[in-house]
Amino acid sequence: PSPWPTALRELIRYVRPPRVRRWVRDGYGWIQPRFSPIARAALPPHLTAEYLEMTRAAIDFNRPGIPVVASLPSVHIA
């Protein structure tokens, strides 16, 4: 996961002039892998489970009896 907002990465294409855009893109490419291990932007597993349970409970409240399909979360840590 990236410590930077997705909008930051997506808005790089709108930076003008092209020379500055290349500089910004290169800077983002350099800083992103260095900050990812430090920032730990992923939610802790217990919070992920809590949010998924709240979502399931809300769906069950609004549509009782509707089947819910789930999968186990990834164990990969970037």
BAFI-3210 file (N, C-alpha, C; in Angstrom, 3 decimals, decimal comma, padded with zeros to 6 digits):
// residues 78
n [1|2|3|4|5|6|7|8|9|10|11|12|13|14|15|16|17|18|19|20|21|22|23|24|25|26|27|28|29|30|31|32|33|34|35|36|37|38|39|40|41|42|43|44|45|46|47|48|49|50|51|52|53|54|55|56|57|58|59|60|61|62|63|64|65|66|67|68|69|70|71|72|73|74|75|76|77|78]
n.u [000,814|000,337|001,734|000,925|-001,777|-004,085|-004,998|-002,880|-000,938|-002,443|-002,936|-000,564|-000,233|-001,403|000,265|002,008|004,687|005,755|008,404|008,500|006,554|007,824|009,869|008,391|007,147|009,404|010,384|008,264|008,393|010,844|010,518|008,281|008,777|010,516|009,133|006,986|007,546|007,933|005,642|003,514|000,795|-001,319|-004,277|-004,450|-004,903|-007,014|-008,637|-009,440|-010,982|-012,971|-014,210|-015,137|-016,988|-018,820|-019,779|-020,956|-022,955|-024,516|-025,458|-026,938|-028,848|-030,262|-031,020|-032,206|-031,247|-029,966|-027,439|-024,013|-020,827|-017,466|-013,882|-010,638|-008,329|-005,392|-002,055|000,126|002,638|003,646]
n.v [-001,199|002,250|005,106|007,537|009,611|008,311|010,108|011,882|010,445|009,956|012,501|013,421|013,360|015,694|017,756|020,564|022,344|019,669|019,011|019,576|017,780|015,317|015,515|015,528|012,998|011,314|011,950|011,024|008,311|007,719|008,315|006,853|003,898|004,061|005,168|003,455|001,068|002,332|003,836|002,038|001,695|-000,085|-001,442|-002,760|-006,308|-006,960|-004,691|-004,678|-007,034|-006,247|-004,093|-005,456|-007,154|-005,268|-004,291|-006,640|-007,016|-004,732|-005,204|-007,526|-006,474|-004,738|-006,392|-009,076|-012,482|-012,596|-014,143|-014,153|-013,939|-014,594|-014,132|-015,138|-012,697|-011,414|-012,430|-011,042|-008,641|-005,552]
n.w [000,000|-000,625|000,969|000,164|-000,995|-003,426|-005,338|-005,597|-007,060|-009,397|-010,377|-011,359|-014,117|-015,012|-014,469|-015,576|-017,103|-019,414|-018,649|-015,917|-015,085|-015,619|-013,737|-011,350|-011,550|-011,542|-008,997|-007,389|-008,041|-006,885|-004,150|-003,281|-002,953|-000,797|001,324|001,742|003,397|005,843|006,439|006,729|005,692|005,533|007,032|010,361|010,910|012,765|012,711|010,047|010,010|011,816|010,433|008,175|009,394|010,392|007,967|006,927|008,873|008,453|005,861|006,348|008,067|006,382|004,253|005,176|005,353|002,909|000,962|001,964|000,714|001,353|001,501|002,651|003,903|002,239|003,079|002,463|002,973|002,060]
ca.u [000,000|001,069|001,448|000,455|-003,138|-004,175|-005,163|-001,564|-000,347|-003,255|-002,916|000,748|-000,346|-001,892|001,299|002,581|005,031|006,208|009,675|008,156|005,829|008,830|010,561|007,457|006,987|010,648|010,422|007,284|008,952|011,961|010,101|007,240|009,255|011,246|008,190|006,010|007,797|007,896|004,295|002,615|-000,531|-002,360|-004,973|-004,146|-005,889|-008,210|-009,519|-010,023|-012,047|-014,054|-014,924|-015,873|-018,137|-019,806|-020,381|-021,842|-024,112|-025,360|-026,140|-027,919|-029,922|-031,057|-031,540|-032,054|-031,269|-029,192|-026,175|-022,789|-019,656|-016,249|-012,617|-009,635|-007,467|-004,033|-001,073|001,267|002,952|004,559]
ca.v [000,000|003,509|006,084|008,767|009,502|007,877|011,295|012,462|009,702|010,096|013,875|013,761|013,560|017,036|018,743|021,199|021,781|018,272|018,879|019,528|016,524|014,254|015,684|015,088|011,550|010,696|012,117|010,100|006,968|007,544|008,403|005,861|002,654|004,329|005,488|002,380|000,251|003,165|004,347|000,940|002,239|-001,113|-001,559|-003,977|-007,353|-006,931|-003,622|-005,155|-007,976|-005,481|-003,358|-006,425|-007,607|-004,171|-004,278|-007,801|-006,763|-003,731|-005,876|-008,428|-005,646|-004,196|-007,484|-010,308|-013,745|-012,562|-014,853|-013,354|-014,735|-013,903|-014,856|-014,739|-011,622|-011,763|-012,328|-010,317|-007,328|-004,878]
ca.w [000,000|-000,733|002,022|-000,481|-001,531|-004,818|-006,183|-005,860|-008,171|-010,601|-010,879|-011,910|-015,568|-015,310|-014,157|-016,765|-018,411|-019,388|-017,928|-014,489|-014,886|-015,530|-012,463|-010,303|-011,684|-011,071|-007,546|-006,814|-008,205|-005,961|-002,745|-002,973|-002,333|000,440|002,396|001,962|004,591|007,045|006,704|007,106|005,399|005,607|008,316|011,120|010,611|013,616|012,226|008,792|010,376|012,441|009,386|007,357|010,178|010,402|006,630|006,855|009,739|007,794|004,746|006,951|008,612|005,280|003,430|005,963|004,617|001,664|001,173|001,998|000,351|001,788|001,341|003,639|003,409|001,862|004,151|001,904|003,530|001,130]
c.u [000,858|000,726|000,875|-000,958|-003,118|-004,282|-003,824|-000,915|-001,119|-003,203|-001,564|000,641|-000,796|-000,877|001,883|003,698|005,580|007,508|009,420|007,425|006,808|009,557|009,686|007,295|008,232|010,759|009,462|007,810|010,104|011,476|009,110|007,809|009,999|010,303|007,204|006,311|007,679|006,461|003,330|001,158|-001,653|-002,997|-004,501|-005,244|-007,143|-009,169|-010,188|-011,187|-013,242|-014,880|-015,715|-017,109|-019,218|-020,517|-021,364|-023,112|-025,061|-026,124|-027,233|-029,100|-030,854|-031,694|-031,371|-032,126|-030,480|-027,859|-024,978|-021,623|-018,421|-015,032|-011,648|-008,753|-006,069|-003,102|000,162|001,436|003,991|005,718]
c.v [001,263|004,434|007,380|008,571|009,119|009,075|011,935|011,777|009,948|011,499|014,292|014,059|014,975|018,133|019,261|022,115|020,358|018,051|018,765|018,225|015,350|014,305|015,176|013,570|010,815|010,789|011,171|008,668|006,686|007,447|007,307|004,581|002,873|004,609|004,360|001,531|001,042|003,505|003,268|001,356|001,201|-001,122|-002,808|-005,020|-007,291|-005,814|-004,016|-006,091|-007,246|-004,728|-004,300|-006,929|-006,524|-004,092|-005,435|-007,581|-005,750|-004,344|-006,784|-007,652|-005,164|-005,268|-008,800|-011,545|-013,747|-013,284|-013,902|-014,291|-013,937|-014,763|-014,360|-013,637|-012,145|-011,629|-011,568|-008,966|-006,696|-004,266]
c.w [000,000|000,429|001,463|-001,006|-003,012|-005,749|-006,513|-007,054|-009,472|-011,192|-011,447|-013,400|-015,940|-014,998|-015,466|-016,328|-018,276|-018,604|-016,422|-014,172|-014,765|-014,194|-011,312|-010,348|-011,188|-009,548|-006,845|-006,887|-007,254|-004,514|-002,344|-002,346|-001,017|001,617|002,688|003,192|005,896|007,437|007,178|006,924|005,490|006,998|009,047|010,875|011,479|013,196|010,920|009,092|010,986|011,391|008,487|008,093|010,250|009,050|006,486|007,680|009,098|006,628|005,287|007,526|007,495|004,412|004,173|005,067|003,323|001,903|001,111|001,708|000,731|001,474|002,405|003,071|003,081|003,062|003,683|002,587|002,626|001,870]
res [p|s|p|w|p|t|a|l|r|e|l|i|r|y|v|r|p|p|r|v|r|r|w|v|r|d|g|y|g|w|i|q|p|r|f|s|p|i|a|r|a|a|l|p|p|h|l|t|a|e|y|l|e|m|t|r|a|a|i|d|f|n|r|p|g|i|p|v|v|a|s|l|p|s|v|h|i|a]
***
